[in-house]
Amino acid sequence: MIGRIAGRIDYRAADHVLIDVRGVGYLVFCSDRTMQALPRAGEHAALYTDLLVREDILQLFGFTTLVEKEWHRLLMSVQGVGAKASLAILGTLGPDGIGRAIALGDWNSVKAAKGIGPKTAQRVVNELKDKAPEIMAMGAAPAPAPVLPSGEDDVIEAIPAAPAPVSAGPGPQAEALSALTNLGYAPGEASGAVAQAAGDIPDANVADLIRAALKLLAPKG
């Protein structure tokens, strides 16, 4: 499976680009946010990609970060959410926004995406609330942006993505705190929840800390 491509943008459409990689053109569909982030036609770009395989079609979807790509894959696991709906949600909310909406149970924010009805929005929030902390942990850890190789375009086969080891970087508590503040929680309340979660679960990884802290921060009653 193609996991990342880098090359020259031959042309841009409303929802996709054609990227020339060593003479082969790849049509890559993107969210509105990703399209806005891409350079003009004739310039070079690099995108992480996810390949949709069906009996009648092969489609590539492009993302500026691995976190955005993993959100797309997770959203696609929800009944009634296809690739088009996933891109609509990511285009409206962005990776941090969808994490915030799921953490807060705010399905109305998800419903704001084009083509997403209330039942689908509620399913996204309800089905992903226990899975979302894994990707929030990925977003909290510093990650390099995709960089074009010097002098060469490339297509790279996908390697299964996984969160960075919790021993790397600033540590699980700091990464969990970063994820919660990205969701909009005040540093003081987020710090207190993470500290309490770390005390309750001494050997917790980042995702476990986020999950436990979110439960502590959830409205009571």
Order of alpha helices (4+ residues) and beta strands (2+ residues): beta-beta-beta-alpha-beta-beta-alpha-alpha-alpha-alpha-alpha-beta-alpha-alpha-alpha
